[in-house]
Amino acid sequence: MVTLNGAPRSGKTSIAQAMQRKSPELWINIGMDTYINMTPEKNSSWNWFASRW
């Protein structure tokens, strides 16, 4: 797993796409919103964090 962290429009998606093109292995790019939405609520530490803001 590789995590790309940065401000909006800082090139995270471009880097992930370049990694997908260059690697002979399968790389899957999952955005944070997608990850949060596919994680069951009972198992998500994100829900605990987000509820405090």
C-alpha positions as protocol buffer text, in pm:
chain_id: "A"
residue {
  index: 1
  type: MET
  ca { x: 0 y: 0 z: 0 }
}
residue {
  index: 2
  type: VAL
  ca { x: 122 y: 346 z: -90 }
}
residue {
  index: 3
  type: THR
  ca { x: -45 y: 656 z: 53 }
}
residue {
  index: 4
  type: LEU
  ca { x: -16 y: 982 z: -138 }
}
residue {
  index: 5
  type: ASN
  ca { x: -97 y: 1275 z: 85 }
}
residue {
  index: 6
  type: GLY
  ca { x: -116 y: 1638 z: -16 }
}
residue {
  index: 7
  type: ALA
  ca { x: -329 y: 1942 z: -78 }
}
residue {
  index: 8
  type: PRO
  ca { x: -598 y: 1941 z: -347 }
}
residue {
  index: 9
  type: ARG
  ca { x: -454 y: 1974 z: -699 }
}
residue {
  index: 10
  type: SER
  ca { x: -102 y: 1889 z: -582 }
}
residue {
  index: 11
  type: GLY
  ca { x: -55 y: 1600 z: -827 }
}
residue {
  index: 12
  type: LYS
  ca { x: -152 y: 1294 z: -623 }
}
residue {
  index: 13
  type: THR
  ca { x: -370 y: 1147 z: -899 }
}
residue {
  index: 14
  type: SER
  ca { x: -105 y: 1217 z: -1163 }
}
residue {
  index: 15
  type: ILE
  ca { x: 156 y: 1035 z: -955 }
}
residue {
  index: 16
  type: ALA
  ca { x: -78 y: 739 z: -899 }
}
residue {
  index: 17
  type: GLN
  ca { x: -154 y: 719 z: -1273 }
}
residue {
  index: 18
  type: ALA
  ca { x: 218 y: 732 z: -1357 }
}
residue {
  index: 19
  type: MET
  ca { x: 283 y: 449 z: -1112 }
}
residue {
  index: 20
  type: GLN
  ca { x: 8 y: 245 z: -1280 }
}
residue {
  index: 21
  type: ARG
  ca { x: 155 y: 305 z: -1626 }
}
residue {
  index: 22
  type: LYS
  ca { x: 516 y: 231 z: -1531 }
}
residue {
  index: 23
  type: SER
  ca { x: 469 y: -74 z: -1311 }
}
residue {
  index: 24
  type: PRO
  ca { x: 446 y: -423 z: -1460 }
}
residue {
  index: 25
  type: GLU
  ca { x: 234 y: -513 z: -1155 }
}
residue {
  index: 26
  type: LEU
  ca { x: -127 y: -420 z: -1085 }
}
residue {
  index: 27
  type: TRP
  ca { x: -175 y: -93 z: -898 }
}
residue {
  index: 28
  type: ILE
  ca { x: -522 y: 20 z: -793 }
}
residue {
  index: 29
  type: ASN
  ca { x: -588 y: 386 z: -719 }
}
residue {
  index: 30
  type: ILE
  ca { x: -859 y: 435 z: -457 }
}
residue {
  index: 31
  type: GLY
  ca { x: -941 y: 791 z: -355 }
}
residue {
  index: 32
  type: MET
  ca { x: -1011 y: 874 z: 8 }
}
residue {
  index: 33
  type: ASP
  ca { x: -1381 y: 938 z: -51 }
}
residue {
  index: 34
  type: THR
  ca { x: -1416 y: 597 z: -216 }
}
residue {
  index: 35
  type: TYR
  ca { x: -1227 y: 430 z: 68 }
}
residue {
  index: 36
  type: ILE
  ca { x: -1445 y: 594 z: 332 }
}
residue {
  index: 37
  type: ASN
  ca { x: -1765 y: 498 z: 149 }
}
residue {
  index: 38
  type: MET
  ca { x: -1663 y: 133 z: 108 }
}
residue {
  index: 39
  type: THR
  ca { x: -1552 y: 86 z: 470 }
}
residue {
  index: 40
  type: PRO
  ca { x: -1826 y: -52 z: 696 }
}
residue {
  index: 41
  type: GLU
  ca { x: -1923 y: 212 z: 950 }
}
residue {
  index: 42
  type: LYS
  ca { x: -1862 y: -19 z: 1247 }
}
residue {
  index: 43
  type: ASN
  ca { x: -1501 y: -77 z: 1135 }
}
residue {
  index: 44
  type: SER
  ca { x: -1410 y: 273 z: 1032 }
}
residue {
  index: 45
  type: SER
  ca { x: -1184 y: 481 z: 1251 }
}
residue {
  index: 46
  type: TRP
  ca { x: -1254 y: 762 z: 1002 }
}
residue {
  index: 47
  type: ASN
  ca { x: -1609 y: 789 z: 1138 }
}
residue {
  index: 48
  type: TRP
  ca { x: -1470 y: 840 z: 1487 }
}
residue {
  index: 49
  type: PHE
  ca { x: -1232 y: 1107 z: 1361 }
}
residue {
  index: 50
  type: ALA
  ca { x: -1486 y: 1284 z: 1138 }
}
residue {
  index: 51
  type: SER
  ca { x: -1749 y: 1294 z: 1413 }
}
residue {
  index: 52
  type: ARG
  ca { x: -1521 y: 1513 z: 1623 }
}
residue {
  index: 53
  type: TRP
  ca { x: -1499 y: 1795 z: 1367 }
}
